[in-house]
Amino acid sequence: MNTKTVQSNPFGTRTATEPKIVTPTGSDEARAVSTLVTAFAADPAARWLYPDAEQYLEYFPQFVRAFGGKAFSDSTADCIADFCGVALWFAPRTQPDEAAVGNVLEQSVDKGKLPEVFNLLEQMGHFHPGHPHWYLPLIGVDPSAQNRGLGSALLSRALARCDRERVPAYLESTTPRNSPLYERFGFKAIGRIQTPSSPPIIPMVRPA
């Protein structure tokens, strides 16, 4: 690992080491998806989608691939070298595969909840900036590796690229406690996404 002094780490305790971050190849996708499944196991929005544990373990990996899989094929995903942290980024003008996401949801989500789920996705689409931006559909750190600054390292790497390109970044915060952390990186809340039974999701933009 390379060493680097870090002044502030909003994703955990201070650290003096900068973890090695790699771009996963096709053969790494399964490991990266598994990390995200573990990281989101207690996420309010993910578990609203799949409240049953067996259902979650069966279908959330498919959702991750449908919703964020383009990051693997476009080589815009970032992983901590040992795959304990993963960030899936979409380059400007890249969007999730709506057909693939819809197919997964229709096959896996309770039929009575589907109208709310699709309404939630429609609201998410409404808040996406209309100009070119980098989009972070999914970021997560394995619970066993949290509080080591890994999420901060993943964000810092990608946001440095945004700064070089002078392009804004956009994400949806699905856990209330994360919003203040994203704010420390310059993200600002621009609204609230919610349906009658869903937890709130906060869309956030970081200006160029």
N, C-alpha and C positions, 0 to 999 in steps of 0.2 A: 504493500500500500504506500501511496505517497503521503507525506505528512504536510499539514497546512494548519495554521492557526485560524480558528473560526471565532469571530467576535460574538455572534449570536446564533442560536439554533432554535427556531420556533417549533421544531418537531420533536424536541426532547432535550436532554441535558447537553451541556457544552462538550465539544469533542475537539481533539487536536489532530485527528486523522481524517483525511479525505478518502472515502472508499472508492475503489476502482469501479467505474461505470462502463458497461459495454452495450453494444447494439446486438440484440439476440438474432440468431439465424433461424431458419425454418425448423431445424431440429431442436431448438431451444423453446419453441412455443409452448409445448406441454408443461414444462417446468414453470414458465412465466405465468401461464394461466392458473396453475395450481397455487402459486403464491397469491394471486389476486383472490382466488376462491377462499383461501385461508384468511386473508386480510379483511375481506368483506363479510365474514361469518356473523359478525354482530352489528353490521351496518343497518340502520333503521330502514332505509329504502330497499336494500337488497332483501331483507327478511320480510318486509311487507309484501314484496313480490313473491317470495317463496318462504312462507312461514314454517313449513314442515321441513325438518332437517334432511330427511331422505330426498325430498323433492328439491331442496336447495342444492345438495351435493350432485344430484343427477343433472339438473338443468342450468344452474348458474354458470358452469363452464361453457355451455353452449351459448348462453347470453353474452358472456365476455367475448367470445370469438366473433359473434355477430355484431356486437356493439362497438368493439374496439379492435377487431382483428386486422383492419387495414393498416394499423401501425406496424404489424409484423411484416406484411407484404411490401409496405412502403419503406421499411427500415427506419421508421421514426419512433420506435420503442426504445426505452432506456431501461437497463437492468443493473442492479448491483451485481458484481461479478459472481457472487455465490447464489444469486437468484432469491435473496431474501427480501428484495424490494424491486418493484416494477412500476414504471410509468408508461402509459400508452398515449402518445401524442399524435394528433393529426395536423399535417401541414396545411397552410392556407388553402381554402377552397375544397378541402377534403371533408366528406361527411360520412357518418355511419351508413352501413348498408341497410336501408330502411326495409327492403324486402326480406332480408335475412333476419333482422330483428323481429319483424312482424310474424314470420313463420315460427320462430322459436317461441314467442309469447303465446301465439294461438294454440300451439301444441302443449304448452306446459303450465300456463297460468289458469287458475280457476275461472271458468266461463263467466261467473257472475262479477268478477273483478275486472275483466278485460276492458269494458268501456272506460273505467277509471284509468287503467294503465295507458290506454291509447290517448286519453285526454291529457295525462301527465306528459307523455312524449310530445304531444302537440304544443303544450305550454313551453316545454324545453326548447323546441324549435323556434318559438316566437322570440325567445330572449337571445338567441345566437346573434352576434353582431352581423350587420349586413355588409361589412367590408372585410377584406382578407385578415385572417387571424389564425393563430395557433390554438388548437382546441385540445383540452386534456379530458378525455372521456373517463379514464380510470387511472388511479394511482393507489398503491397499497404496499404496506410492509408487513411481513409475517409477524404476528404478535410476539413470537419468541425473540425477535430482533428489534423491537420498537425501543424508543428512548435512547437511540444511538445516533440520531441525526441523519438517518438514511433517507427518510422522506425529504428532509431539507436539502440533502445533497442532490437528489433527483430533480427537485424543483429548480435549484440553483443552476444546474447544468442547462436545463431547457430554457430557463428565463434569460440566461446570458445570451443564448441564440436569438431569442426574441429581441433583446436589446441591440444586438449586432445588426439584425435585419430591420429594426425599428418597426416592428409589427406587434400589435396587442395580443394578449392571451386571454382565453376564456375557459371557464370550468363551471361545474355545478357541485356545490358542497352538499353532500348527502348526510353529513353528521354535524349537528349544531356546534359541537365543540371544535370542529376544524375551521370554521369560518374565521375566528380571530387569528388563527395561524396563517391562513392564506392572506389575511389583511397585512400581516407583517412583511409579506413578499410583494405588497403593492396592489393586491386585488381589492376591488370594491364591490359590495353587493349592489345589484341593480333591480332586485325584485324578489318575489317569493313564488315558488311553484308548489301547488298542493291540490289534492282532490279531497272529497269529504272524508275518506278513510285513510289517506296516505300520510306519512310523515312529511314535514316541510323539506323542500330542496331549495337552496339558495343559489341563484345564478350570479356569477362574479366575473368581472372583467378587470384585467390589468392593462392600463393604457400603454401605448407604444412609448 
